[in-house]
Amino acid sequence: MRILVTGGAGFIGSHLTEALLPAHEVHVLDNLSTGRKENIPSAVPLHQIDLQDEAAVRRLFSSEKYDIIFHLAAQVDVRTSVESPVSDAKVNILGLLHLLESAKQQHPWIIFASTGGAIYGESPLLPLSETHPTLPESPYGIAKLAGELYIRHFGNTHHFPFTILRLANVYGPRQNPFGEAGVVAIFTHRLLSGQPVRIYGDGEQTRDFIFVEDVVRACLAVIEKPTRTQGQTFNVGTGQQTSVNALYRILETITGLSYPPQHLPPKPGELRHNALDGARLHEATGWAPLVPLQEGLKRTASAFAKAFHST
Ligand SMILES: NC(=O)c1ccc[n+]([C@@H]2O[C@H](COP(=O)([O-])OP(=O)(O)OC[C@H]3O[C@@H](n4cnc5c(N)ncnc54)[C@H](O)[C@@H]3O)[C@@H](O)[C@H]2O)c1
């Protein structure tokens, strides 16, 4: 199949692009704002386009046709979205609309990387299933929920299939350690470069950390079972909660490096606890996360150390 991965030069998108080869013909759309050209296999065409540029997105779809679009390109930082909701919405809502308007005549299958970490709001009922009420607390989560609803509307109105994937906290090699998102990447990079990590709040907030390879396997499982996955919304998580403090202690042990963390005030718009129930995706496709946290963190730290020492 011909597949477009938007955000394919980024962290998750580049792992997905690699995994789709050689079974599929893959193109990447990315503006390289946080993604890197070196992340994309050389045989994969890169359309360097900003989704905010409607004319450029339309031009792409006037010359290329795709069976599937994995839509991962996004402003991914919750804290940035709180500080600048307009710039978040320009990419995460208007950018998505440019894509949907331009692609709708082709009736592609749109598979959307939504969030399970920022869409449900606070709840004591963990792990959360997809039927849990949505109540996003940040502009990032609000935009992702709007994105889900727009995709559903366009899919139903223009007769194309869609699947929504609500991802937990994804970590792994190539995650950007220089933004505010991606605590594993930030902590690992700071440990390797001899800087103390910053923990916002008391560090007892919990997250559902899932290795990128398990997320990519979920994406592949979805396209293998279209009759069971089209029109559906799925959590992609492990169901396990790990506190930020516990995560930091595991990384200290794995890297053999240790610095007292700096505790800073909690950031607005961030949840206290989160974990996602992946049973629905398991029932539909047989998918289950396979990489335990310790192993995933070891593989991530070793990839970061290799990259760190080669620069
Ligand atoms: N990493 C996580 O824990 C996580 C969790 C839930 C959902 N997601 C979603 O998964 C997707 C991928 O996230 P990631 O962690 O790989 O982040 P990332 O920043 O590595 O990837 C995003 C990619 O989108 C590109 N991009 C950003 N704005 C663009 C624009 N205006 N036009 C074209 N390209 C643009 C960036 O250059 C980058 O390559 C995002 O949609 C994100 O919201 C990620």
The ligand as an SDF file (V2000), in Angstrom:
LIG
                    3D

 44 48  0  0  0  0  0  0  0  0999 V2000
    5.5770   10.8670   22.5850 N   0  0  0  0  0  0  0  0  0  0  0  0
    4.4770   10.6400   23.3130 C   0  0  0  0  0  0  0  0  0  0  0  0
    4.5570   10.2590   24.4850 O   0  0  0  0  0  0  0  0  0  0  0  0
    3.1000   10.8160   22.6980 C   0  0  0  0  0  0  0  0  0  0  0  0
    1.9810   10.5100   23.4870 C   0  0  0  0  0  0  0  0  0  0  0  0
    0.7090   10.6810   22.9520 C   0  0  0  0  0  0  0  0  0  0  0  0
    0.5570   11.1170   21.6440 C   0  0  0  0  0  0  0  0  0  0  0  0
    1.6610   11.4290   20.9070 N   0  0  0  0  0  0  0  0  0  0  0  0
    1.4660   11.9220   19.5420 C   0  0  0  0  0  0  0  0  0  0  0  0
    2.2870   11.1650   18.6540 O   0  0  0  0  0  0  0  0  0  0  0  0
    2.7040   12.0120   17.5880 C   0  0  0  0  0  0  0  0  0  0  0  0
    4.2070   11.9470   17.4180 C   0  0  0  0  0  0  0  0  0  0  0  0
    4.8350   12.4510   18.5900 O   0  0  0  0  0  0  0  0  0  0  0  0
    6.4160   12.3540   18.8490 P   0  0  0  0  0  0  0  0  0  0  0  0
    6.5910   12.0970   20.2910 O   0  0  0  0  0  0  0  0  0  0  0  0
    7.0230   11.4540   17.8560 O   0  0  0  0  0  0  0  0  0  0  0  0
    6.8610   13.8570   18.6240 O   0  0  0  0  0  0  0  0  0  0  0  0
    7.9360   14.5080   17.6280 P   0  0  0  0  0  0  0  0  0  0  0  0
    8.0130   15.9550   17.9620 O   0  0  0  0  0  0  0  0  0  0  0  0
    9.2030   13.7190   17.6310 O   0  0  0  0  0  0  0  0  0  0  0  0
    7.2180   14.2990   16.2230 O   0  0  0  0  0  0  0  0  0  0  0  0
    6.3490   15.2650   15.6560 C   0  0  0  0  0  0  0  0  0  0  0  0
    6.7960   15.4880   14.2280 C   0  0  0  0  0  0  0  0  0  0  0  0
    5.8860   16.3960   13.6200 O   0  0  0  0  0  0  0  0  0  0  0  0
    6.6260   17.3640   12.8920 C   0  0  0  0  0  0  0  0  0  0  0  0
    5.8210   18.5930   12.8510 N   0  0  0  0  0  0  0  0  0  0  0  0
    5.5110   19.4030   13.8960 C   0  0  0  0  0  0  0  0  0  0  0  0
    4.7650   20.4350   13.4590 N   0  0  0  0  0  0  0  0  0  0  0  0
    4.5860   20.2530   12.1270 C   0  0  0  0  0  0  0  0  0  0  0  0
    3.9130   21.0030   11.1300 C   0  0  0  0  0  0  0  0  0  0  0  0
    3.2890   22.1550   11.4110 N   0  0  0  0  0  0  0  0  0  0  0  0
    3.9420   20.5440    9.8540 N   0  0  0  0  0  0  0  0  0  0  0  0
    4.5870   19.3940    9.5480 C   0  0  0  0  0  0  0  0  0  0  0  0
    5.2530   18.6510   10.4570 N   0  0  0  0  0  0  0  0  0  0  0  0
    5.2380   19.0740   11.7270 C   0  0  0  0  0  0  0  0  0  0  0  0
    7.9180   17.5380   13.6630 C   0  0  0  0  0  0  0  0  0  0  0  0
    8.9820   18.0700   12.8780 O   0  0  0  0  0  0  0  0  0  0  0  0
    8.2010   16.1090   14.1130 C   0  0  0  0  0  0  0  0  0  0  0  0
    8.9620   15.3960   13.1680 O   0  0  0  0  0  0  0  0  0  0  0  0
    2.1630   13.4040   17.9110 C   0  0  0  0  0  0  0  0  0  0  0  0
    0.9480   13.5930   17.2200 O   0  0  0  0  0  0  0  0  0  0  0  0
    1.9180   13.3600   19.4030 C   0  0  0  0  0  0  0  0  0  0  0  0
    0.9280   14.2690   19.8020 O   0  0  0  0  0  0  0  0  0  0  0  0
    2.9280   11.2860   21.4030 C   0  0  0  0  0  0  0  0  0  0  0  0
  1  2  1  0
  2  3  2  0
  2  4  1  0
  4  5  1  0
  4 44  2  0
  5  6  2  0
  6  7  1  0
  7  8  2  0
  8  9  1  0
  8 44  1  0
  9 10  1  0
  9 42  1  0
 10 11  1  0
 11 12  1  0
 11 40  1  0
 12 13  1  0
 13 14  1  0
 14 15  2  0
 14 16  1  0
 14 17  1  0
 17 18  1  0
 18 19  2  0
 18 20  1  0
 18 21  1  0
 21 22  1  0
 22 23  1  0
 23 24  1  0
 23 38  1  0
 24 25  1  0
 25 26  1  0
 25 36  1  0
 26 27  1  0
 26 35  1  0
 27 28  2  0
 28 29  1  0
 29 30  1  0
 29 35  2  0
 30 31  1  0
 30 32  2  0
 32 33  1  0
 33 34  2  0
 34 35  1  0
 36 37  1  0
 36 38  1  0
 38 39  1  0
 40 41  1  0
 40 42  1  0
 42 43  1  0
M  CHG  2   8   1  16  -1
M  END
$$$$
